[in-house]
Amino acid sequence: MEGLKTKRKNINFPINLIVKINSICDNLNTNFSEFVREATEERLVKMERERIERELIEGYKAKAKLNLKICEDFKFVDGEI
């Protein structure tokens, strides 16, 4: 985290979650803050990927009828020069 600006935030965790995270941090030789930062970044990346996938699906559905019509219009063009 050297060189990156940080800001302290106080957050509350259930005790059982803190115990699990601390155990994992000990095994990974990292600290609680770094673990939470990495987990948060991974979650944000996953959420962005899911948003993009939803938008793509909506776009494909919106264009489905047009794409079928285009395919129908050009189905006899294959092989023509």
Secondary structure, DSSP 4 states (H G I P E B T S, - for coil): -TTS----------HHHHHHHHHHHHHHT--HHHHHHHHHHHHHHHHHHHHHHHHHHHHHHHHHHHHHHHHHHTTTTTT--
